Amino acid sequence: MQQIYTQNSFSLRCIAGATFVFCLVIGQSSFAAITWNLTYEDISNDSGVGFDDSSTGAARRSVFESALSYVSDVLNESGTVNLTIRESLTSGTGSLASAGSSYFFGGGFQQGIVQQNILNVGPGTSITGSHGSARFDFGYSWNESLAAPDAGEFDLFSVSLHEISHAIGFASLMNSDGTSPIGVSDSTSNTYSTYDQFLRLDDGTELFNASGEFIGTPADLTSNSVVFDGVNASVANAASVVDIYSPATFNDGSSISHILDSNSVMQFSIAPQVTRRTYSEIEIGILQDIGYANASATAVPEPTSLVLVLASLFCVLAWRRSNRSFPLAKTAA
């Protein structure tokens, strides 16, 4: 039996009863449709908060599902993903949100189980339980519509899109020393993401060899010199490599998994009243490089384009969980 590891460690911080699945079938006539089987633990547990809040829960679900609809249209694939939305936090003191995918142990570069199911390829398609998860902290002030956020509000669509992007594969699996949390004592058995294989330094220094072994140094990851050199991303970036967030102090869950382009969804932090609701051309290129060959730009969908079907959840997968906390940016004063 293959072991899997759940990587739910990417989180976005600010600056300044019965169990049910919502089956979200998303697609427009000109696009293939991804089916998202959504398990809202707020609803399953009758929590009365977050996505189960009596006054705002439905609006929050609609915005989150709109972000999934946008991703579906961009990727133009027709797989089925089981996504668990963990019971919401309400403290307003930590990360805005977090999300990630499960991965198989085994070494080398791998697509996450969420991505395998989107593309209908790989052993992850045999898994009937959850493929990935997300969690939000509704202790902050949120914009829970597609209108512009008011002062002090974080944009739920923008944050949802950012976190979904991590879950579909826009993420590094490197620790601060270049090892992976998905591995054993033998360093050659570390598992890295498909995204990782495109990382190097801007002077051409390779971080991995052809076998998927990290050959760089910890200092490389805090050099402010890490770049993504995928062909499609480079073409979109005026024939230049894409600068990756690699600050002098390694920030778990933030360093390496984000880009520095100011027009992109996948920056490492977001401020109140800021919206980032569509991928940049560079991000479309990165998605193509990591395996989404059909990815292309598309407009933001309206919530009314969603179709919800309620179905029961009939299988649970035992999986390993990460208990590490990965803030993406320090909270500004």
Secondary structure, DSSP 4 states (H G I P E B T S, - for coil): ---EEEEEEEEE-B-----EEEEEEE--TTS--EEEEEEEHHHHTT-SSGGG-TTTHHHHHHHHHHHHHHHHHHHT---EEEEEEPPPB--SSS-SEEEEEEEESSSEEE--HHHHHHHT-SGGGG--S--EEEEEBTTS-EE-SSSPPPTT-EEHHHHHHHHHHHHTT------TTS--SS--SSGGG-EEEGGGGGEEETTS-BSB-TTS-B-S-GGGGGSS-EEE--HHHHHHTTT-PEEB---SS--TTTTTSSB--TT-TT-S-B-TT----S--HHHHHHHHHTT-TT----PPPPGGG-EEEEEE-------B-------SSPPP-
